[in-house]
């Protein structure tokens, strides 16, 4: 997000959530954190196993369609009432050729006037709020075991994750990760995006957020809801006063449905899964060779 053009400050998505999570751990739904070492497996073994499971999920999620609903509000500091709002509901689908497509199905008039949405905002929504930590990502992250904890009825392992080094023009997750002890998948995260540019006029701020996951297909835990609320601080510059803008936002990911199978069709040692031209099939029939059987859906 950024300020309107009259103020030169440019920010990426600013979805802030107050850090009440530590207090929430003592409230209903969160059990006491047990820092004792895990039994049966070492913490490194658990990390390797859940990262492999996350890699499997990341690949499977590419075969799902879903709906994404974004809502961003600015609130008046005195009254607490909404004084500007952005909404967009998008269906994430596939083209007949199997390419990812986005179709906006609801987009009322944008009434935000103290901030503006930028392309960086949508990159944040797509890549960092629904955080997935795969085997391939482990080389970029330090992951530390904090203990075990019960969240509602779910027994979880708790980890702290952050980047080993900061690479220019790259952003990373930093915070806590809760992993289901049975399914070895992420079920909750609380953290923020790093690095953050604090230079006046060049602010690039991503305050903390919380994302919740649900098991929607009996096998994988999908990100379904992100909540954020807090204040963005725009530094004074070029004679303009500094400005604090109170933001409240949510992102919902719903209606997950599997669109395509991950199985392939192999014919004479070649992958012909995407060959749908009737002439190809006719040529196979005329050659006297039987058409390739479809591989069973995994």
N, C-alpha and C positions, 0 to 999 in steps of 0.2 A: 504494500500500500504506500501511497505517497500523498503529500499535500497537493492541493491544486497548483497549477502552473505558476501562480503568483508567488508561491514560496518554493524555493529550489530544492527542498529536501526530498530525497527519493528513498523509499523503504520497500523492502520485500514484504511478503505477507506478515501482518502483525496480528497474530491470534494469541492473545495473552490469557493465561489462566493463573489466578492467585495460587501461590504455593501452600495450599491447605492440606496437601496430601499427607504430610507427616502427622498432622492432627487427625486426619481421617482414619489413619491406621488404628487409632484407639477407639473409633466409633463403631457402630453396628456394621457388620459385614467384613471387617478387617480384624483378623486375629493378630496375636503378638508375633513379632518377627523372632524366629529362633536362629541365632547365628551359628549354631553348631555345624560342623562339617557334615556333608551328606553321607548317607550310608549306602553301601552297595556299589556306588560309583564315585569316582573322584569328581571334583568340580570341573576339571578340564574335560573329562569324558562326557559329562552332562552338556557342557557348552558345545562340544563337537557334535553330539547327537541332536541337540535341538537346532543347531545351525543347519545340519543336513536335512532335518525335517522342514525347516523354514525354506530351504532351497527347493524342496519338493513342492511345497505350497506355492511358492512364487511362480513356479512353472505352471502349476495347475490353475492358478488365478487368471492366467492369460487366456484360458479357455472359457471364462465366465463373462456374462453380460451383467450389468447392474445399473442402478440409478444413483446419481450423486446429487445431493441437494445442499447448496451452500447458502448460508444466511449470515450477513455481516451488518451489525448495527453500531451506530455511534450514539452515545447517551449524553444528555445534558448533565453537567456536573451538579447543578443546583437542584433540579427536579428529579433526576434519575430517569426521565422519560426519553424514549427513542426520538432522536431528531434527524436521523438519516438512516437509510437502509438499502442494502444491496441483496438481491436474491437471484439465484439461477439454479434451475433443475435441469440436469443433463442425463440422457441415457447413453451409457457406454456400450456400444454394440459392435457388430461385425458387418462388413460389406459382403456381398455374395462371393467376392474373391478371398474372403478371410482376413481382410485388413481391419484393424481397429478404427472405429468411427465414433464421433461424439455428436449427438443430436440434442440441441437445446429444446426442451419441451415447455419450459415456463421461465419467463424473464420479465417481470414487471418493471416499470420505470425505476431506474436507479436514482434514489434521492440523497445519496451521500454527497455532501458538499464540503466537508472538512477534511476528507481524505479521498483518494482515488485508488481503485483496484488496478494492479499492473500485471503484466505477464508473469512476473516472479511470484505473485500471489498464487496463481493457478499451478505453477511448478511446485510450490510448497504443498498445496493440497494433494497433488497427484503423487509426489515422491517421498515426502518426509512425514506428513501427518499419519499416513497408514504405514508405519515403519515395519520393515521386514529385515531380519538379520540372518543372512545366509552364510553358507560355508565360504563362498567367495568374498563376502564382506569381512570375514574375521581378520584378514591380514591388515585391514584398515582400523580395527577397533581394539582397544583394551577392554576386556570384559572381566569383571571381578564378581565372585560369588559373595552375596551378602547374607544368605540364609534361606530358610523356608518359612512360608506364611500361608495361612488360610484366608482366601478372599471369597466371601460368601460361602458357597459349598465346595469351592475348588481349592485343592491343595497345590501350592505353587512353589517354585524356586524363584528367588529374587536375585537379580543381578544389577550391577552398575555398569553402564557402557558409555564409552566416549572415544573419540578418534585418537589414534596414536600420534599422528602428525596432521597438521592442517595444510592442505594443498590448495594453492591459489585457484579461485573460481569454482571450488567444490564446497558443498555444505554437508554437514553430518548431524546425526542425532547424538545428544548427550543427555543422559538421565537414567532412570530406573526402568527395568524390564521385568515383568512377571511372566513366568513360563509354567504352563500346566505340567504337573509332575507325571501324569499318565500319558498325555498326548505329545508332550515335549514340543509345544507350540506357544508362541506369545499370545497372552490373553489380555494384557493391559500394559500400557507404557505411560510414563510421566516424565517430561523433560522439555528440551528446547533444541532449536537448531543452532549450530555453531559453524563457522565463526560469525561474529557480529561486528559490524563497522560502526564505531561510535563517533566518527568525525562529523562535526557540525556541517550540515549541508550535504553530507554523503551517508547519512544514517542507513544502515542495513540491519534492521532489528527483527528478531524472531523470538519473542518472549515465550515462556513455557506453555505447554499444552498437554492435554490428557486424551488418549485414544483408547477406546474400549473395543474388544473383539468378541465375536459370538461364533459358536459352532453351528453353521447354517445348513450343512449338508451331511452331518453325521461323521465327517472325516476331518475337515479342515476348519480352523478358526480364522474368520474373516474380520477385518476392521469394519466396524459398523457405525461408530459414532465418535466424533471429536468435539470436545468442548473447550472453549477458551474465553477468558475475560480479563481485562486489565487496561492499563494506560500506556499510550505511546507518547514519548517525549520528543518533540521537535525543537531543536536548539535554535536560539536567536541568531539571525544572520541578515546582512544587508539592510539593517535598520528595522527589521521586523522583530516583534517580540517572540519569545519562546512560547510554545503551545503544547499543552497536554490534551490528548484526545482519548476519552474512555471508549474502549471497544468491547463489544460482546458478540461472539460468533459461534456458529455450530456448523459442522459438516456431517451429513448423514449418508451412509452407503447402504442401499437397500436393494431388495428384489434380485439377489444373486441367483442366476440360473446358468447351468452349464450349457454352452452353445455348441461345442464341438468336442469330439473324442480325441484322445491323444494317440489312438492306434493308427497304424499305417497299413497301406496296401502294397505288398511286395509282389512284383511280377517279373519272372526271369532275372531275379537278383536286383531289380531296379525298383525304386520307390515311385509308384504312379498314383499316390494318394490324391494329388491335386489335378490329375488328368481327367477332366469331366467332358471332354469333347466327344460327342457321339461317334465322330469319324474314327477316333482312336479305338473305341470299343468294336466298331464295325470291322476295322482292320484286323483286330485280334480274332474275330469270329471267322473271317475269310481265310485267315492263315491256317485254320484247322486246329489252332491251339485254344484250349479252354480259357475263359477269362479268369483273372486272378481272384481267388476268394478273398473276401474282406477279413482282415485280422480281427479277432475278438476285441471288443471294447474293454479297455482296462478299467 
